[in-house]
Amino acid sequence: MRTCFSCKRPVDISGKPGRGDACFFCGADLKACLNCAFHDRDAGSECREPMAEPVKDKDRSNFCDYFQFREGTAADSPAADPMEKLRGLFKK
């Protein structure tokens, strides 16, 4: 299932989104690094695709030819945040 990086709601789109495509619910750009399968905050330029050119605004539409829409998983939920898990361990 594909989800919007901004509102986390399901996105009903087949294939790759274009630069003008936006989330029906919140209006966020769909062809943005934060929706891409290659986006990784720990990688150089926050991208695991070595041929991709660096993109400054990760939440805005861009011209990257390597974009692949990230498939949503349970790991995308806020509860999967490692710091949130640690806080949950020590709650009384």
Stockholm file with secondary structure:
# STOCKHOLM 1.0

chainA/1-92         MRTCFSCKRPVDISGKPGRGDACFFCGADLKACLNCAFHDRDAGSECREPMAEPVKDKDRSNFCDYFQFREGTAADSPAADPMEKLRGLFKK
#=GR chainA/1-92 SS CBBCTTTCCBCCCCSCCCTTCBCTTTCCBSSBGGGBTTBCTTSGGGBSCTTSCCCSCTTSBCCCTTCCBCBCCGGGSGGGCHHHHHHHHTCC
#=GC SS_cons        CBBCTTTCCBCCCCSCCCTTCBCTTTCCBSSBGGGBTTBCTTSGGGBSCTTSCCCSCTTSBCCCTTCCBCBCCGGGSGGGCHHHHHHHHTCC
//
